């Protein structure tokens, strides 16, 4: 039974390759290893001059699909982006140079669509809300760097609607409109 299982996995492991960017080329919207006719399945990788990995892109049947990553030259992760059939679909996450999160936005087929959170470099949340087809939608809350609420209100198709509340850095209300 173990031999049958191994023989089943062997072809699958051969399909997923890791090659450098200069080993592939794009032809008519599909990525191939140069000199081949089968669309590429696997990862392409790039490196910083210091030898650290700079970029990793996953492909399935010649199309970007999977989690793409980029790194700062010091090896700390800079970005993770979930891709499905060549479109951003899932989370897009950016990181500060110290490795803490900077942005986390949800995408659907290349459109910001879903929860969004952004952070200050000190780790405090700077804003939270939702997108619908790349437009702010629903309640958004903005924060001061000390964590106090700065403003809160409702968007409809990226336009402020209704009453918005604004606060000073101590959390005291300063105005409504």
C-alpha positions as CSV (number, residue, x, y, z in Angstrom):
1,X,0.0,0.0,0.0
2,X,2.9,2.4,0.8
3,X,4.4,1.8,-2.6
4,X,1.1,2.6,-4.4
5,X,0.7,5.8,-2.3
6,X,4.3,6.9,-3.1
7,X,3.8,6.2,-6.8
8,X,0.7,8.3,-6.7
9,X,2.5,11.3,-5.1
10,X,5.6,11.1,-7.3
11,X,4.0,12.6,-10.4
12,X,2.4,15.4,-8.3
13,X,5.8,16.4,-6.8
14,X,7.3,16.5,-10.3
15,X,4.7,19.0,-11.4
16,X,5.5,21.6,-8.8
17,X,8.8,23.2,-9.5
18,X,10.7,26.1,-8.1
19,X,12.8,28.1,-10.6
20,X,14.2,31.6,-10.9
21,X,12.4,34.3,-12.8
22,X,14.9,34.2,-15.7
23,X,14.0,30.6,-16.4
24,X,10.4,31.4,-17.4
25,X,8.7,33.5,-20.1
26,X,5.2,34.7,-20.7
27,X,3.6,33.8,-24.0
28,X,0.0,34.9,-24.8
29,X,-0.8,35.4,-21.2
30,X,0.6,32.1,-19.9
31,X,3.9,31.4,-18.2
32,X,6.2,28.7,-19.4
33,X,9.7,27.5,-18.6
34,X,11.7,28.8,-21.5
35,X,11.9,26.3,-24.4
36,X,8.9,24.2,-23.2
37,X,5.3,24.0,-24.5
38,X,3.6,23.0,-21.2
39,X,2.2,25.9,-19.0
40,X,4.3,26.2,-15.9
41,X,3.1,24.9,-12.5
42,X,5.3,25.8,-9.5
43,X,7.0,28.8,-8.0
44,X,9.3,31.4,-9.5
45,X,11.7,33.1,-7.1
46,X,13.9,36.2,-7.2
47,X,16.7,37.3,-4.9
48,X,18.1,40.5,-3.5
49,X,21.8,41.3,-4.3
50,X,22.6,40.0,-0.8
51,X,21.3,36.6,-1.6
52,X,18.0,36.8,0.4
53,X,14.8,35.9,-1.4
54,X,13.0,38.9,-2.8
55,X,10.0,37.4,-4.5
56,X,8.1,34.2,-4.8
57,X,5.2,33.8,-7.2
58,X,3.1,30.6,-7.5
59,X,1.7,29.4,-10.8
60,X,-0.9,26.8,-11.8
61,X,-1.1,25.8,-15.4
62,X,0.8,29.0,-16.5
63,X,-1.4,31.4,-14.5
64,X,-0.6,33.0,-11.1
65,X,-2.5,31.1,-8.4
66,X,-1.6,30.8,-4.8
67,X,0.1,33.0,-2.3
68,X,2.7,35.5,-3.7
69,X,5.2,36.9,-1.4
70,X,7.9,39.7,-1.4
71,X,10.5,40.3,1.2
72,X,12.7,43.3,2.3
73,X,16.4,42.8,1.6
74,X,16.9,41.9,5.3
75,X,14.6,38.9,4.9
76,X,11.5,40.3,6.7
77,X,8.3,39.7,4.8
78,X,7.0,42.8,2.9
79,X,3.8,41.5,1.3
80,X,1.6,38.5,1.0
81,X,-1.1,38.4,-1.7
82,X,-3.5,35.6,-2.4
83,X,-4.1,35.1,-6.1
84,X,-6.7,32.9,-7.9
85,X,-6.5,32.4,-11.7
86,X,-4.5,35.5,-12.1
87,X,-6.7,37.8,-10.0
88,X,-6.2,39.0,-6.4
89,X,-8.7,37.0,-4.5
90,X,-8.3,36.7,-0.7
91,X,-6.1,38.7,1.6
92,X,-3.6,41.3,0.6
93,X,-1.3,42.0,3.6
94,X,1.6,44.5,3.8
95,X,4.2,44.6,6.6
96,X,6.4,47.3,8.0
97,X,10.2,46.7,7.9
98,X,10.1,45.4,11.5
99,X,7.5,42.7,10.5
100,X,4.4,44.2,12.0
101,X,1.3,44.5,9.9
102,X,0.7,47.7,7.9
103,X,-2.5,46.8,5.9
104,X,-4.8,43.8,5.5
105,X,-7.4,44.1,2.8
106,X,-9.8,41.5,1.4
107,X,-10.1,41.2,-2.3
108,X,-12.5,39.4,-4.7
109,X,-11.5,39.0,-8.3
110,X,-9.1,42.1,-8.2
111,X,-11.6,44.3,-6.3
112,X,-11.2,45.4,-2.7
113,X,-14.3,43.7,-1.3
114,X,-14.6,43.0,2.4
115,X,-12.8,43.9,5.6
116,X,-9.9,46.3,5.7
117,X,-7.7,47.1,8.6
118,X,-4.7,49.4,8.6
119,X,-2.1,49.9,11.3
120,X,0.3,52.6,12.4
121,X,4.0,51.6,12.7
122,X,3.6,51.4,16.5
123,X,1.0,48.5,16.1
124,X,-2.1,50.6,16.8
125,X,-5.0,50.3,14.4
126,X,-5.3,53.4,12.2
127,X,-8.6,52.6,10.4
128,X,-11.1,49.8,10.0
129,X,-14.0,49.3,7.7
130,X,-15.3,47.4,4.7
131,X,-15.0,47.8,0.9
132,X,-17.5,46.9,-1.7
133,X,-16.2,46.9,-5.3
134,X,-13.2,49.1,-4.2
135,X,-15.4,51.7,-2.5
136,X,-15.8,52.3,1.3
137,X,-19.1,50.9,2.4
138,X,-20.7,50.8,5.8
139,X,-19.2,51.9,9.1
140,X,-15.6,53.1,9.1
141,X,-13.6,54.0,12.2
142,X,-10.4,56.0,12.2
143,X,-8.0,56.1,15.2
144,X,-5.4,58.3,16.6
145,X,-1.9,56.8,17.0
146,X,-2.6,56.4,20.7
147,X,-5.6,54.1,20.0
148,X,-8.3,56.6,20.7
149,X,-11.1,57.0,18.1
150,X,-10.5,59.9,15.8
151,X,-13.6,59.7,13.6
152,X,-16.5,57.3,12.9
153,X,-19.3,57.2,10.4
154,X,-21.0,55.6,7.5
155,X,-20.0,55.4,3.9
156,X,-22.2,54.5,1.0
157,X,-20.3,54.0,-2.3
158,X,-17.3,55.9,-0.9
159,X,-19.4,58.9,0.1
160,X,-19.8,60.0,3.7
161,X,-23.5,59.7,4.7
162,X,-25.4,60.5,7.8
163,X,-23.8,61.8,11.0
164,X,-20.1,61.6,11.4
165,X,-18.5,61.9,14.9
166,X,-15.0,63.4,15.4
167,X,-12.9,63.1,18.6
168,X,-9.7,64.7,19.9
169,X,-6.6,62.6,20.9
170,X,-8.0,62.1,24.4
171,X,-11.3,60.6,23.0
172,X,-13.4,63.7,23.7
173,X,-16.0,64.6,21.1
174,X,-15.1,67.7,19.0
175,X,-17.8,67.9,16.4
176,X,-20.6,66.1,14.6
177,X,-21.8,66.6,11.1
